């Protein structure tokens, strides 16, 4: 190929910087847009001194970058923690709440709560046991919840409510509401009620 003039090189650098850095497109997306091969776009990045930044691209290593990790503790987060300690579970890639045969409205409520906390839509399915399952797939969210003290196997780890929940009454009430809604029972006894 012919050598670029200084003006052509400047234009190519400006175009690639705009697409790759400013618009955060991937090499593949740029290649399709400019009708070039992926290898050609990569070579141009190197030739023009634009550092490849795969980790800044959406879905890098199949991780989603649309999840928003809360910067502060909130009442909705407190309630979600209660729900997770009740009927929730964590896998390395998912935050899941298995609600059994609870009403559809509660599954919708749990999905809205997850969206409030993480700013993405949760998915709801009905599994082969006819149980409603609400979940978000996100390695980032799982790691954040694990760092907070939750665990993959909450029974074996004997997970407790995070300490910050006890700092405010509205946090405690919300966490208790989530826990009772998902895993609580109320029994009428001879001399009153028992909540378990």
N, C-alpha and C positions, 0 to 999 in steps of 0.2 A: 504494500500500500504506500501511497505517496505520503511524504512527510507533511505534517500540518504546519501552516504558517503560525506566527505568534498570535494573530487575531483568531484563527480557527481554534487553536489550543485554548485560548481564553474563553471562547464561546462554548466549547465542549466542556471545559471545567465548570463554567457557570451553569450549564444545562444539567450536568450530572449532580452538582451540588444541590441545585434546586430540587431535583427529583429524589435523590438518595438521602440527603440530609434534611432539607426543609419540609418536603412532603412525606418523608420516611417510607418511600417505596422500597420494595425488595429488589435485588438484582434481577430476579425473574420477571417481576412486574415492569421494570425499566426495559428489559430486553424485549418484551412483547410490545411495549409502547413505541420503542425506537426501531423495531423490526431487526434486532440484532440477536446474536446468541448470548446465552448467559456468560460464557467464557469471555466473549468480547467485552461485555459490560464490566466484568470483573477486572480484566486486563486494563481497561481504560481507567477504572478507579485507581489502580496502582500507579499507572503511568502519569495520571494527573495529580497524584499526591493526596487523594481522598481516602482516608483510612476506612477499611471495611468495618462495619459495626453490626454484625448479625444479632447480637444480644439486645439491640434496641428496636428490632423489628417485631411487629405483631406476630404472635405464635412462634417465637423463637424456641426451638427444642420442644415444640408442642405445648408450650405454656401460654396461657391466655393473659394478655396485658390489659383486658378491659375490666378486670376485677379491681375494685377500690377497697383497699384495706383501711378500716376506720382509723382515724388519727386520735380519737378520744373515746372514752367509754360512754355509752348511752343506754337509755332505757330499752330501746329495741334490741341492742346487743345483749343486754342482761337477760331479756326474755328468750332470745335465741340460745344463749348458753344454757338456760334452764331446760329448754326443749331438747338440746343436744345431750344433756346429762340424763334426760328421761328416755326418749325414744330415738336419740341420734346416734350416729356412729361416724367415725372418720376412717377413710382408707388413705393410702398415700396420694391419691388423686381426687378424692371426692369428699364433700361434706354432705351427709345423707341423714334424712329423718324418715324412719319407717313407721307409719302411723297405724298400721293394722287396718281394721275395718272402720276407723273413725270416719265421721261424716266428711263429705267432699269439701264442705265449707271450711273445715279446719285445715285441710291440706292446702286450700287456696290461701288461707290466712298465713300458714307457715311459709308458703312460697313468697307472699308479699313481704313478710318479715325478713326473709333472706335477701330479697331485692333491696329493701330499705338499708340493710346492713352493708351489703357488698356491691350495690348499684348494678347488678346484672339480674336477668331473669332466671329464676330457678325452674327446673323441669319437674313435672309430676308424671309418674307412670303408675299403672296398676299391675303388680307382679302376678305370677302364676298362683299365688295363694290368695289373690283378691285383696291384697294389702296395698294401700296408697303409699308411694315412696316419693318424697320430695328431695331433690338433690341439686347441687352445683358442682361441676367438675372444675377444680382449680387447685393445683399444687401449692400456689402462693397462699390461698386461704387456709388450706390444711396446715401448712407449716406455721402460719401465724397463730392458729388455734392451738397447735401443739406447744408452741413457745409460751402460750398463755397458761398451760398446765393441763389441757385436755389430753387424751391419749387415744391411740388406735384401739386398744382393748381396755375400755374404761373400767370394766369389772375387775380384771386382773390387776390393773394399776391402782384400783381403789381411788379413782379420781374424785376430788373435792371441788366445790365451787371456788372459782378464783377469788383471791383475797379482796380485789378491788370491788367486788359485788357488795361486800359488807360495809363499804364506805358511805353509802347513801341508802336511805329507806326506800326510795323509788326504785333503785337498782335491785334491792332485796325483794321487793314486792313483785317486780317484773320477772326476776329469775324464779321465784317460787311459783308464780302463775304458770310459766312455761313448764316447770317440773311437774306440777300437779296436773296440768292439762294433758300431759303426755304419759305420765307414769304414776299418777296419784289415784287413790281410791278413798271414798268416804263410806264408813260403816255406821249404822245406827246401833248403838249399844243400849243396854238396859238403863244406864244412867247418863246417856248423852251420845255424842258423836265421836268417832275415831277417824282421824285422817292419817292414811298410810301411804 
